């Protein structure tokens, strides 16, 4: 999804990604199909985006100290989905 989407309050998704402190991210372990473990730093939020409605936003990065350019953005309409499920898919 493009980072220039807006929330219903008028703020951009890119502003969330750029100004979110490291303390908001939590470490999640994802297991690959061959059994190896891979750790990601993840932030999950329920929000309402213009033209999309209620969605779950998942921000993910490989290392905690990586900047906002290395953050991956996942958006889903699924209810009750966890960040680990989104990353493993």
C-alpha positions, 0 to 999 in steps of 0.5 A: 500500500502507498504510504501517502494514504490518509487516516480519517483524521487527516494525518498521513500513514507516512507520518505514523511510520516516520515518527513512531518511537522504538519503544512502541515496537515489540519483537515477534518470532516467526517460523519459516516453513523449513522450521527456522526462526526469524525475529521481526520488530512489529507495531500493530494498530486498528485504524480507519483509512479514507476510502478503505474503512476499518483496517489493521495496520502492521508495521514491520522491520528486521532490526530495532534500530532501522530507520523509517525507510526500511519499515514494511507496511501491511494493511488487512481487512481481516478481523482479529488477525494478529501481527504474527499471522500477517507476517507469516502469510 
